[in-house]
Amino acid sequence: MPKVSSVIVPYATYLRVYEPLAAFPEPERGHWARYARRPDRPSCQDELRRALADLAPTPPVPVPVHESGDAFVLEADGVVCVCPWRTRLRGWQALGELAEEFPLPVLDALLPPVVRHQAARDYERWLADHPDARPWIRTATWQVPINWFVLFADDEREYAEGSAGEAPVLRYRTPMVQARRRVARGLRALRDAVDESLLIDGLVDVGRWLEEFHPRSLVELDYGGLVHALPAGTLEGDHSAADVTEGIAALRRGDGEGAGDAYGRLVERWRSVRDLRSAN
C-alpha cells in the first residue's frame, strides 16, 4: 500500500534540466537572477497544488491561462542554475498524451471534449509563434522510464529518509556532459545487440532533448511522488541506475546472460508499482 503523508501525492517522477543563468538571453536572465535570490521561492508541492486547483472548477482548466514565472533553483560549484517550470507548455503536452492513458469514456468524464479541443487549438496557435519551445522538465507516471536511468551512475544517487511528516527523497544528479556521454555509449551497446527496441527509441528521444540545453547544465532524476508507491524498505535499497549500467556493460562485452540478470532485477523491483497501478 502507498505510504501515508501530508503531501500531495501524484505518483509521478521527473527528469529535469537545470541551466546556468548564462544560457538565458536578457531580459529573462535578469528575471531568473532576481528570482534565485528570493527567499520565498515556491516548492514542487506548490506547483502541484496550483495544478490541482485548476482542475477543481467546472469546467476544469487543464492548462494554465498564463505561463508560470517560477523555477527550481540550485547552485553547483558557485554557478546558479535554474529549471523553469513552464507549467503551461507541459500542461499542453500532457493533455496530448492523455488519450494513451485512459479509455475515451473515462477521458470524457475527466475532461469534456469541448475543453480538450479548445486547449488543443490554443496550443496550435501558441506553437506557431514558438516553434522551438521545449520543456525543462519531463514527467512520467507510475514508473521511472528505463532510458532515464541510462543518464546516471550509482555514485550520483542521493537518498534521504523522510521524517516528521516529510516524504523520503531519492534522486540522481549529473553534469550534462556525462549524461550525453552515457546516452551515446548506451545507444552503441544497444544497437550492437539488437536491431530495434522501445528502449533505443526512448534513449534517442531523450538524447535529442538533452542536446537542446547548455553544455554546463545539470540533469536530475527525481523519484517525486513515486516514493509513496514503493513498499517500505524498497526505496533505500533501490539501485536501479546501477542495474541499468551493469546491463549495458554486459551487452557491450557480449554477455547476454548478465544483461538478462540485470534486467530481471529491474523487473522484480518495479513489479509492486506495476501491480499497484493496475489495481488503481
N, C-alpha and C positions, 0 to 999 in steps of 0.2 A: 504494500500500500504506500502511496505517497506520504512523505513526511508532512506534518502539520506545521505551518509557520504563519506569522503575522503578515508576511509579504504577499504581494500579488503573484500568483504562480501561473504563468503561461509556460507550458513545457517546451521551451524554445532555447536554442543555442545560437551563438553569434560569432561570426567571423568579421573582425574589424580591422581597418587600416587607420593608423594614426600618422598624419603627415606633419612634417615640420612647418613652422609658420612661413618659411621661405618659399614653400610650394604654392602659396596663395597669392594672387595678384591683389594690389590695392584696389578698392578700399577694404576688401574682405580680410586682408592680412591684419589691418589695424583693428577691425572688429574682433577677430579671434585673439589678438594680443591683449586687448582690453578684457575680453571675456575670460581669458585664462587667469586674470588677476582677481576675478570676482570670488569672494568667499562663500557665496550662496548659490553656487552652480547646482542645477538640478541633477538628480541621480537617474539611474536606469529605472528604478521604481517610479519615479516621477513621470518618465516617458510613458510607461505602461499605464499609469493612472489616467493620463491625458487621452491616450488612445481608447481606453475602455469608456471614458466619459463621453466620447464622441459617438459610441455605439448605443448609448442609453436612450437618446431621443427617438421619437417616431415621426418620420422615418429616420433610420440611423444615418450617421455621417461617416462613411467608410474611409474617406480621405480628407485630411485637414484642408480647410479653405486656404490657409496661408502656410508657407514653408516655415519650418522651425528654424529659429536662430540659435539653437542650443547645440552643444557638442560635448563629447567626453574629452578629457584633457589629461595628459600625463607628461612627465619630464624625464628624459633619458639622457644621461651624460651632459646635463646642463642645457639641453635643447628642448624647448616646449613643443609638443606635438598635439594636434587636435584631430578628433574623429567626428566630423559633423553628423548630426542625426539624420538630416534630410528625410524627415518623417513623411512628408507629402509624397515624395518620389517613391519611397519604399512602400507606402500605402497603395499607390497605383500598381506597382509591380506585384505586390502580394495579392491584390484583387484579381489580377490576371491569372494567378496560379490557383485560385480557389476551386475552379471547375475540376481540377485534378484531385482535389482533396475531398469533395463532398458530392453525393448524388444531387441531381438537379432539384428535386423537391425540397431537400434539406437546404440547399443553397438559396432557393427562392424564399424559404421561411426565414433564413438568417438575414439576407439582403434582397429585397424585392428587385425584380428585373429592371424596373424603371430607374432605381438607384444605381445599379451596376452599369446600365447603359449610359447614364449621364456621366458617371465617373470615367467611363472609357472614352467618351467624346472629349471630356476635359483633358484627359491625358494625351490624346492625339493632338489636340491644339497646342498644348504645352510643349510636347516633344518636337513639334515642328519648329519651335523657336529655340529649343535646347537639344539639338541632335546628339551632342557629345556628353550628355548628362549621365553620370553613373553614381551609385551609392557608395558610401564608405563602409557600409555595414551590410552583411548578408545574414539571413536568418534561416534556420531550419527547425522544424517542429518534430518532437518525439525522436530525435536522433542527432548524432554528430556525423555528417557525411564522411565516409572513409577518406575521400580525397582531401578533406581539410586536415586530417592527421598527417598527411604526407609533408606538410609545410613545417613540421615541428620535430624537435628532438626531445627525448625524455628528460634531459637535464634542464630544459626550459619550462618544465612543469612547475606550477605553483599551486599548492593545496593548503587551505586553511579551514580548520573546523569551525562550525558555527557555534555561537554562544550567546546567551542572554537574548534569545529570540531572533538572533541573526542567522541567516542561512549560511551553510558552508560555501566555499568558493573553490572551484577548480578551473584553472586557465593555463594557457601557454602564451608566451610572447617571444618573438624572434625578429631580428633585423630583416628588412625587405630583401636584402641581397641573399641571405640564407634561404628564405622562403622560395625565391625564384630558382636558386640553385637546386634545391630539393625537388621542385616541380620538374625541372629538366632531367635530373637523374632518375626520378621515378618514372617519367614517361619513357625514357630509353629502356629501362628494365622491363616495363610492362609491354612495350611494343615488340621487344625481342622475344617475349614469352608467349604473347597471344596476338591474334590478328586484330581483334577489336573487343571492346568491353565497355560497359557503362562507367567503370572506374576510369578508363582512359578518357572518355568523353568528358566526364566531370572534371578531371585534372586539367585537361586542355582549357576548359571554360574558366576555371579558377586562375590558371596561368595567364590567360589573356586579360582577366580582370586586374591582376596584380601589376601588369605592365602599364596600367593607366596611372600609376601613382609615382611619387617622388622616390628615387632610389634610397634615400635616407629615412624612409618611413619605417614604422614598426607594424608588425602583423600580430593580431591577438585572436586566439580562440578561447571563448568564454562559454562554459557549460550552462550559464544562465539558470533559468528555472528548471532545467532538466535534473539538477541536483536533487530535487524533491521527488523525482520519479525513480531514483536508484535505491535499491534496498540498503538498509543500514550496514555499514562496513564495506560496501562495494566501492563507494566513491574513493575512499582513501587508498584502496588497492588498485584503482583504475590506472593502468599504464598503456592505454590504447595506442598512443603515438609510438611507444616503443615496439609494440607488436607489429604495427604497420611498417616501421623502419626495418624490423627483422625480416618481415615477409618480403619486402622489396630487395633486401640484401640477398635473401635466399634465391629469389628469381634471377638476380644478377649472376650468381655463381651456378645457375642451373639446378638448384636443389628444390625440385617441385614438392617433395615431402615436407621440407622445412617451411616452405611458403604455405602449404596447406595447414600445417600445425599452427602457424601464427594466425591465419585466417580463422581457424576453428576457435581459438581463444577469443577473438573478437566477437564471433557469433554467439558463443556461450555467454560472454559478459553482457551483451546487449539483449539477450533473449527476454529478460524480465521486463525491459522497457517496451519491447515489441509486443509482448503479451498484454501489458497494461494498456497500450494504445488500442489494441484490438478489443479489449474489454470496454473501452470508452466509446 
